[in-house]
Structures are given as C-alpha cells and as structure tokens.
Amino acid sequence: MIIESVLAAAEPLLAGRQVTDAVLGLSLTAVELDGLDIGVSYVLRHNLPAGCSIFGFAQDIIGKPAFEVASLAVKGRDDAQRGVGMAVITAATRSLDLPDEPNTPTPFGLKVLPGDTVGMIGYIPPVANQLGKLANRVLVFDRGLSSNGGEGAAQATPMELQSQLLPECDLMIITGTTLINNTLEQLLGWCTKAREIVLVGASTPMIKEAFKGTGVTALAGSWWDAAYKQEMFKRLSLSCGIHHLREMMIKKLVQVEA
C-alpha cells in the first residue's frame, strides 16, 4: 500500500526524534516533534468507535520515539490512531527542502480547460468554487456531506457513483485523508483518464518518492509556523477547523515524477 511506502520513506526523517506534545481535537490532530516541528492531520470522525476511553492510546505517545508513533499510520486500529501517525509524518517533512506553493491563477497551478470534468474527493469550498468557474463541471465526493449534510451538501455527488464517474474526470483533487482511511488505492484505480491528480490538505505527506508511479502528479500540503504553537494548540483543543489556522500555515507544492 502507498501508506507503507510513505512510512518507509519517512523513517530516515524520524530517526532519533521524539514526540514532545500533541493535541487531538474534534476536527484536527497536531503532533510536535522535539519541541520544534508541528504536523497536522484531519480527524475522520465518521467511522470512529464509540466508548468513553476508546482513545486512551494518546495518553502514552508523549516521549515516545517518533517513528514508533508514526507507525500508527499503518498499524493503527482506527482512523484516530492512523491520523496521529500521519500527523507525525507530516511534521517530519519539515526537514525536507520543499518549495512553497506558487501564487498562480488556478488552484495548484493546474491547467484547467473549459471542457474539463474535475473530480474532488473531499470538499474544499474555495478550490471547488474556483474550479467551478473554469471547468465544465466539478464532481464533489465527500462522505461527511453525503451522510450528514451541512455546508456544501448540495454540491455533493452520491458516493456510490464514484466508480462510474471518476473514470470521466480529466483532473482530480484528492484529500490526503484517503491515506488515513485506506481508500486512496481504490480511487486511483478509477482515475483512468485524469491527466493530473493532486493530493491535497494538511494530511498530505509531502514525500514525493513514496508516490512515484502511483498516478499522483503533485502533493499540496502544509508546514506550520512553530512560533504560533501555543495559540495553535489552544485553538485545536477548542475544535477549530483549518480556516482558523490560516495565518499559521505555510503552503507547499511538490511535483511527483511519473
């Protein structure tokens, strides 16, 4: 699986490092390594198990070797554990030389043609709105919107149509959370026509070597300004969303070789 390749590629970046702090919010999880680098991942709440003390594993991660906790991205028993592991991996990418996302007229610098069909796995309102003005149509697949409604629900395409409609998409925007819930491989298998596939969001591990040959053409993730750490962790503990952290975000865009 791709997540196994990601973990293997991250291992040298995590060697000798330690988890020094963490916060598990209702929307986002953040992990700090060595009191220096912060990584974030989305909390996939929809399939989490019930129970008062079911997430007690997090009480034991502070002080543990970073690679041991990162291994939860592969070995975790649920989306909460896998999300913590992914946050550790995204924190580790701080040691890489990654280019900032350039200021381009289209999201992620994509060449969008008027006749294009764009598929989105995970609803990102600003990106969906911008692409909707450029492409022929935008198909948004988001399990949370489809099952629970809320903002953007009217734009959601039924999840059961993925296998039918994704092969028609010329461009694909896929959230990095698909690595947490182990759906990325299936989705990529349906994206037979897409000329560009961008993995996006805070949960995206920007280690391009792990995605070579997968069909993914770019990784659009984020670093976090550690100077904001205290305020950031407070907001996360109060269940903030990604838009509450905009001033702390450093957007990155990495091209993946075919």
Secondary structure, 3 states (H helix, E strand, C coil): CHHHHHHHHHHHHHCCCEEEEEEECCCEEEEEECCCEEEEEECCCCCCCCCCCCCHHHHHCCCCEHHHHHCHHHHCCCHHHHHHHHHHHHHHHHHCCCCECCCCCCHHHCCCCCCCEEEEECCCHHHHHHHHCCCCEEEEECHHHHHHCCCCHHHECCHHHHHHHHHHCCEEEEECHHHHCCCHHHHHHHCCCCCEEEEECCCCCCCHHHHCCCCCCEEEEEEECHHHHHHHHHHHHCCCCHHHHHHHEEEEEEECCC
